[in-house]
Amino acid sequence: MDAKDLLRRYLEQRRELGESELVLDALKVEDVMRLLGAAGQAPVPSQRHPSIRDASSSESQDWRASLREAGVNVDPPRLGRHEFIDPAKEPPQPTAQILDDMAFKKGLVVGANESELIPTAIQKLDSLDDIARTVAKCTRCSLYKTAIKPVPGEGNPKAKLVCVGEAPGAKEDETGRPFVGQAGQLLTKILAAIDMTREEVFICNVLKHRPPGNRNPQPDEVEACSPYLIRQLELIKPKVIVAFGTFAAQTLLNTKTPLGQLRGLVHRYHGTPLVVTYHPAALLRNPAWKRPTWEDVKLARRVLDSASRA
């Protein structure tokens, strides 16, 4: 694949995540210079640290080489397409006492302790099974016309952790179950990395029916479907919510802030801690994001452990 295709794919991925920053990862300086029409121009003299070589030298065509020589670790672990971080290789985590005293970096706060304004009929649903049956007959938006099966969500009705994604995909639409395709297999490994199973958590999406062709959800579809998610969260009363992907994060937090700026913080959704990370489907396209996702789910686990001891 040539440099132009690499750059195009990279920019498309960043745009999908709602981010505006351009951070070069695998492209070489020479490739980027050529794309920008600057190949062959003489380098501009600049004052540099003596340990950093000129980027035009053959041994430092990759911009990361200069950072390595300056003592900066820029090399993410090389992982297989469907692998996730092995927690056994991680350094020891802080003790429970240290975690109890840790002040998590605070993010956005949505609501207080009051309930969301949702339709009375949905507010009166008293169980997750009631919600599932209502979703199966739902005609609040047009997605039911093109979907094969509704995908209300599944898992422990008393889960301490709830995973929220965007919308069902093709496999989910066929089976009526959330996260069962390749992204779902990776989610199972992500949960296993923090010593949790699918049976222990509750997994769902903002939308309960698949958008045609996996297109982005429309505002009216989100408005129609969100009350079901809100009621699910009210009934489950989780200790932590993990929003997977830009769409889930921005919907729950009622913000247009890019995912990259929402990560690493502990937000509050009506009093419940909420952690944001990449969607597993994005990790399949870009394995380099597995490391930051591992950091995010570790944060969620620390918040969960801290809440459990409170």
C-alpha positions as CSV (number, residue, x, y, z in Angstrom):
1,M,0.0,0.0,0.0
2,D,1.4,3.4,-1.0
3,A,1.8,6.4,1.3
4,K,-1.2,8.2,0.0
5,D,-3.5,5.3,0.8
6,L,-2.0,4.9,4.3
7,L,-2.6,8.6,5.0
8,R,-6.1,8.4,3.7
9,R,-7.0,5.4,5.8
10,Y,-5.5,7.0,8.9
11,L,-7.4,10.2,8.4
12,E,-10.7,8.3,7.8
13,Q,-10.2,6.4,11.1
14,R,-9.6,9.6,13.0
15,R,-12.7,11.2,11.5
16,E,-14.8,8.1,12.4
17,L,-13.7,8.7,16.0
18,G,-14.7,12.3,15.9
19,E,-11.1,13.5,16.4
20,S,-9.5,16.5,14.7
21,E,-5.9,16.0,15.8
22,L,-3.4,14.4,13.3
23,V,-0.8,12.2,15.0
24,L,1.4,10.4,12.5
25,D,2.0,6.8,13.5
26,A,3.4,4.5,10.8
27,L,4.1,6.9,8.0
28,K,7.6,7.8,7.2
29,V,8.7,11.4,7.1
30,E,9.8,11.0,3.5
31,D,6.3,9.7,2.6
32,V,4.5,12.6,4.3
33,M,6.9,15.2,2.7
34,R,6.2,13.7,-0.7
35,L,2.4,13.9,-0.1
36,L,2.7,17.5,0.9
37,G,4.8,18.3,-2.1
38,A,7.9,19.0,-0.2
39,A,10.0,16.0,-1.2
40,G,13.5,16.9,-2.4
41,Q,13.6,20.3,-0.7
42,A,16.5,21.1,1.4
43,P,15.9,20.7,5.1
44,V,15.4,23.8,7.1
45,P,18.2,24.3,9.7
46,S,17.0,24.1,13.2
47,Q,18.4,23.9,16.7
48,R,18.1,20.3,17.9
49,H,19.2,18.2,20.8
50,P,22.5,16.6,19.8
51,S,21.0,13.1,20.4
52,I,18.3,13.6,17.7
53,R,19.5,13.0,14.1
54,D,18.3,14.9,11.0
55,A,15.1,13.2,9.9
56,S,16.4,13.2,6.3
57,S,19.0,10.6,7.2
58,S,18.3,7.1,6.0
59,E,18.4,5.6,9.5
60,S,15.7,7.9,10.8
61,Q,13.2,8.1,8.0
62,D,10.6,6.9,10.5
63,W,9.9,9.9,12.8
64,R,9.8,7.6,15.8
65,A,13.5,6.8,15.4
66,S,14.4,10.3,16.5
67,L,12.2,10.0,19.6
68,R,13.7,6.7,20.5
69,E,17.2,8.2,20.4
70,A,16.0,10.9,22.8
71,G,14.9,8.2,25.2
72,V,11.1,8.3,24.5
73,N,9.3,5.0,24.3
74,V,7.1,5.2,21.2
75,D,6.8,1.5,20.3
76,P,3.4,0.0,21.0
77,P,3.4,-3.8,21.5
78,R,2.8,-5.8,18.3
79,L,-0.4,-7.7,18.8
80,G,-2.3,-10.1,16.6
81,R,-5.5,-8.9,15.0
82,H,-7.7,-10.6,17.5
83,E,-5.4,-10.5,20.5
84,F,-5.7,-8.2,23.5
85,I,-3.1,-7.1,26.1
86,D,-2.0,-9.9,28.4
87,P,-2.5,-8.7,32.0
88,A,0.1,-11.1,33.3
89,K,2.8,-9.1,31.6
90,E,1.6,-5.8,33.2
91,P,3.6,-4.3,36.1
92,P,2.0,-4.8,39.6
93,Q,-1.0,-2.5,40.2
94,P,-1.2,-0.2,43.2
95,T,-2.4,-1.7,46.4
96,A,-6.0,-1.3,47.5
97,Q,-5.1,1.3,50.1
98,I,-3.4,3.5,47.5
99,L,-6.4,3.1,45.2
100,D,-8.8,4.2,48.0
101,D,-6.9,7.4,48.3
102,M,-6.6,8.0,44.5
103,A,-8.4,11.0,43.1
104,F,-9.6,10.0,39.6
105,K,-9.4,12.7,37.0
106,K,-12.9,14.0,36.7
107,G,-14.7,14.5,33.4
108,L,-18.2,15.6,32.3
109,V,-21.2,15.3,34.6
110,V,-24.6,14.5,33.0
111,G,-27.7,14.9,35.2
112,A,-27.9,14.5,39.0
113,N,-29.9,12.0,40.9
114,E,-33.2,12.7,39.2
115,S,-34.5,10.5,36.4
116,E,-34.4,11.4,32.8
117,L,-37.6,12.7,31.1
118,I,-38.6,9.5,29.2
119,P,-42.0,8.3,28.0
120,T,-44.2,7.1,30.8
121,A,-44.8,3.8,29.1
122,I,-41.1,3.0,29.1
123,Q,-40.6,4.5,32.6
124,K,-43.1,1.9,33.9
125,L,-41.2,-1.1,32.6
126,D,-40.1,-2.9,35.7
127,S,-37.6,-5.4,34.4
128,L,-35.0,-5.9,31.6
129,D,-37.3,-8.7,30.2
130,D,-40.2,-6.2,30.0
131,I,-37.9,-3.8,28.1
132,A,-36.8,-6.6,25.7
133,R,-40.4,-7.5,25.0
134,T,-41.3,-3.9,24.4
135,V,-38.3,-3.4,22.1
136,A,-39.4,-6.4,20.0
137,K,-42.6,-4.6,19.2
138,C,-41.2,-1.1,19.0
139,T,-42.1,1.2,16.1
140,R,-40.9,4.4,17.6
141,C,-38.5,4.8,14.6
142,S,-38.3,3.2,11.2
143,L,-35.4,0.9,11.9
144,Y,-37.7,-2.0,12.8
145,K,-38.8,-2.1,9.1
146,T,-35.3,-3.1,7.9
147,A,-33.9,-5.0,10.9
148,I,-34.2,-8.8,11.1
149,K,-34.2,-9.0,14.9
150,P,-34.2,-6.5,17.7
151,V,-31.1,-6.5,19.9
152,P,-32.2,-5.2,23.4
153,G,-29.1,-6.4,25.2
154,E,-28.1,-9.2,27.4
155,G,-26.2,-10.1,30.6
156,N,-26.5,-9.9,34.4
157,P,-29.5,-7.8,35.5
158,K,-27.6,-6.9,38.6
159,A,-24.3,-6.2,36.8
160,K,-21.8,-3.9,38.4
161,L,-20.4,-3.0,34.9
162,V,-22.4,-2.1,31.8
163,C,-20.9,-2.0,28.4
164,V,-22.6,0.3,25.9
165,G,-21.9,0.3,22.2
166,E,-23.4,2.1,19.2
167,A,-25.8,-0.2,17.3
168,P,-26.1,-3.8,16.2
169,G,-24.2,-5.0,13.3
170,A,-25.0,-7.8,10.8
171,K,-24.3,-10.7,13.1
172,E,-26.1,-9.1,15.9
173,D,-29.1,-8.4,13.6
174,E,-29.2,-12.1,12.6
175,T,-28.9,-13.5,16.2
176,G,-30.6,-10.8,18.3
177,R,-27.6,-10.7,20.6
178,P,-25.2,-7.8,21.1
179,F,-21.4,-8.0,20.3
180,V,-21.3,-11.5,18.8
181,G,-19.2,-10.8,15.6
182,Q,-15.5,-10.2,15.5
183,A,-15.8,-7.1,17.6
184,G,-17.8,-9.1,20.1
185,Q,-15.1,-11.7,20.3
186,L,-12.5,-9.0,21.0
187,L,-14.9,-7.5,23.7
188,T,-14.9,-10.8,25.4
189,K,-11.1,-10.7,25.5
190,I,-11.1,-7.1,26.8
191,L,-13.4,-8.2,29.7
192,A,-11.2,-11.2,30.4
193,A,-8.2,-8.9,30.7
194,I,-9.8,-7.2,33.7
195,D,-11.0,-10.6,35.1
196,M,-14.6,-10.3,34.0
197,T,-16.9,-12.4,31.9
198,R,-19.8,-11.6,29.6
199,E,-22.1,-13.3,32.0
200,E,-21.0,-10.9,34.8
201,V,-21.7,-7.7,32.9
202,F,-24.6,-6.3,30.9
203,I,-23.9,-5.5,27.2
204,C,-26.1,-3.3,25.1
205,N,-26.2,-0.6,22.4
206,V,-27.7,2.9,22.2
207,L,-29.8,1.7,19.2
208,K,-31.8,-1.6,19.6
209,H,-32.2,-2.2,15.8
210,R,-29.5,-2.3,13.1
211,P,-29.2,0.8,10.9
212,P,-29.3,-0.3,7.2
213,G,-25.8,-1.0,5.9
214,N,-24.3,-0.2,9.4
215,R,-24.7,3.5,8.6
216,N,-24.4,6.1,11.4
217,P,-27.5,6.5,13.5
218,Q,-29.8,9.4,12.8
219,P,-30.8,11.9,15.5
220,D,-34.5,10.8,15.4
221,E,-33.4,7.2,15.9
222,V,-31.3,8.1,18.9
223,E,-34.1,10.1,20.4
224,A,-36.5,7.2,19.9
225,C,-34.2,4.5,21.3
226,S,-32.4,6.3,24.1
227,P,-35.2,6.0,26.6
228,Y,-34.8,2.2,26.5
229,L,-31.1,2.5,27.4
230,I,-31.8,5.0,30.1
231,R,-34.4,2.7,31.7
232,Q,-32.0,-0.2,31.5
233,L,-29.4,1.7,33.4
234,E,-32.0,2.8,35.9
235,L,-33.0,-0.8,36.6
236,I,-29.5,-2.3,36.6
237,K,-27.9,0.5,38.8
238,P,-24.3,-0.4,37.7
239,K,-21.2,0.8,39.6
240,V,-19.5,1.7,36.3
241,I,-20.5,2.3,32.7
242,V,-18.0,1.8,29.8
243,A,-18.9,3.7,26.6
244,F,-17.3,1.9,23.6
245,G,-16.8,4.3,20.7
246,T,-17.5,7.9,19.9
247,F,-21.2,7.5,19.3
248,A,-22.0,5.8,22.6
249,A,-19.8,8.3,24.5
250,Q,-21.2,11.4,22.9
251,T,-24.8,10.2,23.3
252,L,-24.5,9.3,27.0
253,L,-22.5,12.4,27.8
254,N,-24.6,14.7,25.6
255,T,-21.5,16.2,24.0
256,K,-19.7,16.6,20.7
257,T,-16.3,16.4,22.3
258,P,-13.9,14.1,20.4
259,L,-13.3,10.6,21.9
260,G,-9.6,11.4,22.3
261,Q,-10.5,14.2,24.7
262,L,-13.0,12.1,26.7
263,R,-10.6,9.2,27.4
264,G,-8.6,9.0,30.6
265,L,-11.3,10.8,32.6
266,V,-14.1,9.5,34.9
267,H,-17.3,11.1,33.8
268,R,-20.6,11.0,35.7
269,Y,-23.8,9.8,34.1
270,H,-26.6,10.6,36.6
271,G,-24.2,9.8,39.5
272,T,-22.7,6.7,37.9
273,P,-19.0,6.8,36.9
274,L,-18.6,6.5,33.2
275,V,-15.3,5.6,31.3
276,V,-14.9,6.1,27.6
277,T,-12.7,4.0,25.3
278,Y,-12.4,2.9,21.6
279,H,-15.0,0.6,20.1
280,P,-13.7,-3.0,19.6
281,A,-14.5,-2.7,15.8
282,A,-12.0,0.2,15.7
283,L,-9.3,-1.9,17.3
284,L,-9.8,-4.5,14.5
285,R,-9.0,-1.8,12.0
286,N,-6.1,-0.3,14.0
287,P,-4.4,-2.6,16.5
288,A,-2.3,0.2,17.8
289,W,-5.3,1.4,19.8
290,K,-5.4,-1.8,21.9
291,R,-2.8,-0.4,24.3
292,P,-4.8,2.8,25.1
293,T,-8.0,0.7,25.3
294,W,-6.2,-1.5,27.9
295,E,-5.4,1.6,29.9
296,D,-9.1,2.7,29.7
297,V,-10.5,-0.7,30.9
298,K,-7.9,-0.8,33.7
299,L,-9.2,2.6,34.8
300,A,-12.8,1.3,34.7
301,R,-11.7,-1.7,36.8
302,R,-10.0,0.5,39.4
303,V,-13.1,2.7,39.6
304,L,-15.2,-0.5,40.0
305,D,-13.0,-1.9,42.7
306,S,-13.0,1.5,44.5
307,A,-16.8,1.7,44.4
308,S,-17.1,-1.9,45.6
309,R,-15.1,-1.1,48.8
310,A,-17.0,2.1,49.5
